[in-house]
Amino acid sequence: MKQFDYIIVGGGFAGFFLAHQLQKNKKSFIIFNGKQISGSHISAGVCNPVILKRFSTFWKSKEQMDYLETIFSEIESYTGENYIVKEPVARIFHDESEKKQWLKNSNKVDLESFLDNDFITLKSVDNPLESGIVKNSCRIDVESFFKDLFQYFETKDVLINESFNHNLIDNEQSTYKDLRFKNIVFCEGIHTKDNPFFNTIPIIPNKGHCLEVKINKDIDPFIIKKKHFLFSLSDDRFYYGGTYDRFDDTENINPEFVEELETGLKAFYKEKYFISKVKTAFRATVDDRRPILGTHPEFENLHIFNGLGARGVLNGTYFSKVMFDYLENNLELDSEIDVKRFY
Ligand SMILES: Cc1cc2nc3c(=O)[nH]c(=O)nc-3n(C[C@H](O)[C@H](O)[C@H](O)COP(=O)(O)OP(=O)(O)OC[C@H]3O[C@@H](n4cnc5c(N)ncnc54)[C@H](O)[C@@H]3O)c2cc1C
């Protein structure tokens, strides 16, 4: 019988960043990833320390931004790629009062390293009131990240492309089918609802739609943000998205949100474009906007890492280390993120 320190269930940001922490610390693991829809795989990958409605920042944003370079250079040491794309967010201003608010906030201690008070005019889109740059913001190349990491874990023989069946866990023997484990960490995003050990955790699916659009012209090299994000993927392919919808939990494309995206894009991009793909998936969100880390109240070797919300990259990278330190170094979890808050 094969033995592992960890079984990870889920191959999104939560599962893969945690796998990285285990690999770095020489713990043995195996990842199960099924065909369930994943928010990570279609996400924009934007890493942005500023809330772009109010020009404020959020809990742990600085710590999260500081850790980003570290974790991606560690990952680069075995995949050969650094997935950070250093194109910052350029926020198109809607009116003069927003510019005033931005300038005022740029003097605040927690925002001065992020809000650039020199505004710019983008050439390729409509921004008559200029745009503000979020210094140090960036994105990750989501397509390459998942392509390479799936390949890497497959080559290392630590990835099983099948759905994990919770009913086959034998908790007394600590086995799952023909595998013996010390711990299982469930990183299932919204599919936690199908997990009999954690299905009472109040995860709210927030559905997002995004477009892949083809544009035959150059666009300024920024993550351009008005209502949604627009940025270049490769060649003539661009990402535009995503929408937010807390009500629809079906996996169907909803034309209403495709229209919202088209209207949003046309509001600042006046040239021709062609929609080549429409995608949808869910963010696993929590009312208190904190991720969920910790252990099952009864089974001490079953754990959860979830609730990354709209910030899968920043929350996933930073809290994967917090999760590792909790599991292996006996560091206590902050009560704000501990799954215990739901028991
Ligand atoms: C349109 C859109 C745009 C977004 N843009 C951004 C952005 O710009 N920046 C950002 O940081 N975040 C963004 N997000 C949010 C980000 O995608 C989520 O925070 C992230 O997906 C959460 O990752 P996760 O690993 O917890 O869940 P998921 O990505 O949903 O991954 C869960 C994985 O578990 C697998 N799984 C589930 N159940 C089982 C089972 N029983 N057996 C085996 N495998 C299972 C699924 O197949 C899936 O691969 C965006 C999301 C959407 C929808």
The ligand as an SDF file (V2000), in Angstrom:
LIG
                    3D

 53 58  0  0  0  0  0  0  0  0999 V2000
  -14.2800   34.8350  -13.9570 C   0  0  0  0  0  0  0  0  0  0  0  0
  -13.3620   34.7900  -12.7640 C   0  0  0  0  0  0  0  0  0  0  0  0
  -12.2960   35.6760  -12.7010 C   0  0  0  0  0  0  0  0  0  0  0  0
  -11.4500   35.6480  -11.5930 C   0  0  0  0  0  0  0  0  0  0  0  0
  -10.3830   36.5110  -11.5530 N   0  0  0  0  0  0  0  0  0  0  0  0
   -9.5100   36.4560  -10.5380 C   0  0  0  0  0  0  0  0  0  0  0  0
   -8.3720   37.3010  -10.5190 C   0  0  0  0  0  0  0  0  0  0  0  0
   -8.1600   38.1100  -11.4110 O   0  0  0  0  0  0  0  0  0  0  0  0
   -7.5000   37.1860   -9.4920 N   0  0  0  0  0  0  0  0  0  0  0  0
   -7.6760   36.2810   -8.4880 C   0  0  0  0  0  0  0  0  0  0  0  0
   -6.8320   36.2010   -7.5970 O   0  0  0  0  0  0  0  0  0  0  0  0
   -8.7620   35.4790   -8.4490 N   0  0  0  0  0  0  0  0  0  0  0  0
   -9.6820   35.5430   -9.4490 C   0  0  0  0  0  0  0  0  0  0  0  0
  -10.7880   34.7380   -9.4420 N   0  0  0  0  0  0  0  0  0  0  0  0
  -11.0710   33.9490   -8.2180 C   0  0  0  0  0  0  0  0  0  0  0  0
  -10.3110   32.6600   -8.1880 C   0  0  0  0  0  0  0  0  0  0  0  0
  -10.5180   31.9950   -9.3840 O   0  0  0  0  0  0  0  0  0  0  0  0
  -10.8040   31.7880   -7.0080 C   0  0  0  0  0  0  0  0  0  0  0  0
  -10.4890   32.4050   -5.8060 O   0  0  0  0  0  0  0  0  0  0  0  0
  -10.1140   30.4400   -7.0630 C   0  0  0  0  0  0  0  0  0  0  0  0
  -10.6300   29.7520   -8.1600 O   0  0  0  0  0  0  0  0  0  0  0  0
  -10.2920   29.5870   -5.8450 C   0  0  0  0  0  0  0  0  0  0  0  0
   -9.4790   28.4470   -6.0110 O   0  0  0  0  0  0  0  0  0  0  0  0
   -9.8100   27.0520   -5.3520 P   0  0  0  0  0  0  0  0  0  0  0  0
   -8.6390   26.1930   -5.6050 O   0  0  0  0  0  0  0  0  0  0  0  0
  -10.2510   27.2480   -3.9430 O   0  0  0  0  0  0  0  0  0  0  0  0
  -11.1050   26.5170   -6.1350 O   0  0  0  0  0  0  0  0  0  0  0  0
  -11.2530   26.0040   -7.6250 P   0  0  0  0  0  0  0  0  0  0  0  0
  -10.4550   26.7760   -8.5730 O   0  0  0  0  0  0  0  0  0  0  0  0
  -12.7160   25.9320   -7.9160 O   0  0  0  0  0  0  0  0  0  0  0  0
  -10.6370   24.5570   -7.6130 O   0  0  0  0  0  0  0  0  0  0  0  0
  -11.2490   23.4450   -7.0190 C   0  0  0  0  0  0  0  0  0  0  0  0
  -10.6990   22.2150   -7.7060 C   0  0  0  0  0  0  0  0  0  0  0  0
  -11.1390   21.0690   -6.9920 O   0  0  0  0  0  0  0  0  0  0  0  0
  -11.5250   20.0680   -7.8930 C   0  0  0  0  0  0  0  0  0  0  0  0
  -12.4730   19.2000   -7.1830 N   0  0  0  0  0  0  0  0  0  0  0  0
  -13.6060   19.5610   -6.5390 C   0  0  0  0  0  0  0  0  0  0  0  0
  -14.1840   18.4780   -5.9750 N   0  0  0  0  0  0  0  0  0  0  0  0
  -13.3820   17.4160   -6.2580 C   0  0  0  0  0  0  0  0  0  0  0  0
  -13.4290   16.0250   -5.9670 C   0  0  0  0  0  0  0  0  0  0  0  0
  -14.4140   15.4720   -5.2400 N   0  0  0  0  0  0  0  0  0  0  0  0
  -12.4560   15.2310   -6.4420 N   0  0  0  0  0  0  0  0  0  0  0  0
  -11.4230   15.7440   -7.1660 C   0  0  0  0  0  0  0  0  0  0  0  0
  -11.3270   17.0550   -7.4820 N   0  0  0  0  0  0  0  0  0  0  0  0
  -12.3010   17.8830   -7.0330 C   0  0  0  0  0  0  0  0  0  0  0  0
  -12.1300   20.8370   -9.0700 C   0  0  0  0  0  0  0  0  0  0  0  0
  -12.0960   20.0620  -10.2450 O   0  0  0  0  0  0  0  0  0  0  0  0
  -11.2060   22.0510   -9.1440 C   0  0  0  0  0  0  0  0  0  0  0  0
  -10.1060   21.8140   -9.9940 O   0  0  0  0  0  0  0  0  0  0  0  0
  -11.6530   34.7220  -10.5290 C   0  0  0  0  0  0  0  0  0  0  0  0
  -12.7230   33.8210  -10.6110 C   0  0  0  0  0  0  0  0  0  0  0  0
  -13.5690   33.8420  -11.7130 C   0  0  0  0  0  0  0  0  0  0  0  0
  -14.7060   32.8530  -11.7700 C   0  0  0  0  0  0  0  0  0  0  0  0
  1  2  1  0
  2  3  1  0
  2 52  2  0
  3  4  2  0
  4  5  1  0
  4 50  1  0
  5  6  2  0
  6  7  1  0
  6 13  1  0
  7  8  2  0
  7  9  1  0
  9 10  1  0
 10 11  2  0
 10 12  1  0
 12 13  2  0
 13 14  1  0
 14 15  1  0
 14 50  1  0
 15 16  1  0
 16 17  1  0
 16 18  1  0
 18 19  1  0
 18 20  1  0
 20 21  1  0
 20 22  1  0
 22 23  1  0
 23 24  1  0
 24 25  2  0
 24 26  1  0
 24 27  1  0
 27 28  1  0
 28 29  2  0
 28 30  1  0
 28 31  1  0
 31 32  1  0
 32 33  1  0
 33 34  1  0
 33 48  1  0
 34 35  1  0
 35 36  1  0
 35 46  1  0
 36 37  1  0
 36 45  1  0
 37 38  2  0
 38 39  1  0
 39 40  1  0
 39 45  2  0
 40 41  1  0
 40 42  2  0
 42 43  1  0
 43 44  2  0
 44 45  1  0
 46 47  1  0
 46 48  1  0
 48 49  1  0
 50 51  2  0
 51 52  1  0
 52 53  1  0
M  END
$$$$
